[in-house]
Structure formats: C-alpha cells, structure tokens
C-alpha cells in the first residue's frame, strides 16, 4: 500500500463535463492516466454552477439547466510525481484550468483488498 503523509501537492484540473478525449469524457481519461502513472489517487467532483474564461455561466438550476457543468479532477501526491504528470495534462486539456497548491496530508488510508 502506498504511504502518503506530510507535505504534498494537490493538482486540480477544472474542465467541462462534456469535454472529451477520443469520444470519452475528458475527466475519465485524466483519472485513467493518473492511475496508469501510479499516482496516489484521483477524484472527480461535479460543480453546480460556474463560469470560466468564456464568461458563460453554467448552472444546475432547473430553469436554466446546463449540459456542460464544470468538473474538477483532484489529484494529491508528492510534488515530483505530480509535476511529472503535467505533460499528460498538457496533451489532454485544451480548455480549462489547472492548479497546483501545497497541502499537508494528515491521513491517507485505503480499504483492504478482499
């Protein structure tokens, strides 16, 4: 089991829910590649409202239901492993926002395999 504790880096890639890579959701490809690269983990969170560089507001409110909600792919690992993954995102993310910030990991534990 991978150990992760103390100082780490959080990578957050914010992309559109309908963004694709080879006819599959872009967020799925980012998660797949993060796993393939051996990163500690990746999670995808769907936004309820937001706007980006285009200034178009995307919202989940019933009267203005958007089909392209923002999604955030969050990856946490040690700094070098995350930075080594950045060229993958350069290839995948044509529109969106990629952030890096320092974090402190307090606990990282997985379920035991059955």
C-alpha positions in Angstrom: 0.0 0.0 0.0 1.3 3.5 -0.9 2.1 5.8 2.0 1.4 9.5 1.7 1.7 11.8 4.7 3.1 15.2 5.3 3.8 17.8 2.6 2.3 17.0 -0.8 0.9 18.8 -3.8 -2.8 19.0 -4.9 -3.4 19.2 -8.6 -6.9 20.4 -9.6 -7.9 20.3 -13.3 -11.2 22.1 -13.9 -12.8 21.1 -17.2 -16.2 20.9 -18.8 -18.4 17.9 -18.2 -18.9 17.5 -21.9 -15.2 17.8 -22.8 -14.0 14.6 -24.5 -10.8 12.8 -25.4 -11.2 10.2 -28.2 -15.0 10.2 -27.7 -14.8 9.5 -24.0 -15.2 12.0 -21.1 -12.0 14.0 -20.6 -12.2 13.6 -16.8 -12.3 9.8 -17.2 -9.1 9.9 -19.3 -7.4 12.1 -16.8 -8.3 9.7 -14.0 -7.2 6.7 -16.1 -3.8 8.2 -16.9 -3.3 9.2 -13.3 -3.8 5.6 -12.2 -1.6 4.4 -15.0 1.1 6.8 -13.8 0.9 5.4 -10.3 -0.4 8.5 -8.6 -1.8 8.1 -5.1 -5.4 8.8 -6.2 -7.8 10.9 -8.2 -11.4 12.1 -7.6 -13.8 13.9 -9.9 -16.3 16.4 -8.5 -19.2 17.9 -10.5 -19.9 21.6 -10.0 -23.3 23.1 -9.5 -22.5 26.4 -11.0 -19.6 28.3 -12.5 -18.0 30.3 -15.3 -14.6 30.4 -16.9 -12.6 32.2 -19.5 -15.6 32.4 -21.9 -17.7 34.1 -19.1 -20.7 31.9 -20.0 -22.4 30.9 -16.7 -23.2 27.2 -16.4 -25.7 26.3 -13.7 -27.7 23.3 -12.5 -30.7 25.4 -11.6 -33.9 23.9 -13.0 -34.9 26.9 -15.2 -31.5 27.2 -16.9 -30.3 23.6 -16.9 -26.8 23.4 -18.4 -25.4 20.4 -20.1 -21.8 21.4 -19.6 -21.3 21.7 -15.9 -17.8 22.3 -14.6 -16.0 19.2 -13.2 -12.9 19.2 -11.0 -10.4 16.4 -11.2 -8.3 16.4 -7.9 -5.1 14.5 -7.5 -2.8 14.6 -4.4 0.7 13.1 -4.4 4.2 14.2 -3.7 5.4 17.2 -5.7 7.7 15.4 -8.1 5.2 12.8 -9.1 2.5 15.4 -9.7 4.9 17.6 -11.7 5.9 14.5 -13.8 2.2 14.1 -14.6 1.8 17.7 -16.0 2.9 16.8 -19.6 -0.1 14.4 -19.7 -2.4 17.3 -18.9 -0.8 19.5 -21.5 -1.8 16.9 -24.1 -5.3 16.4 -22.7 -6.6 19.8 -21.5 -7.3 22.2 -24.4 -9.7 24.4 -22.5 -9.9 24.6 -18.7 -7.8 25.5 -15.7 -5.1 23.5 -14.0 -4.0 24.5 -10.5 -1.2 23.3 -8.2 -1.1 24.0 -4.5 0.8 22.8 -1.5 -1.2 20.7 1.0 -0.5 18.7 4.2 -1.7 15.1 4.1 -3.0 14.1 7.6 -4.3 10.7 6.7 -4.2 8.5 3.6 -5.7 5.1 4.0 -7.4 2.7 1.7 -9.7 -0.3 2.1 -8.1 -3.7 2.5 -8.4 -5.8 -0.6 -10.6 -8.8 -0.3 
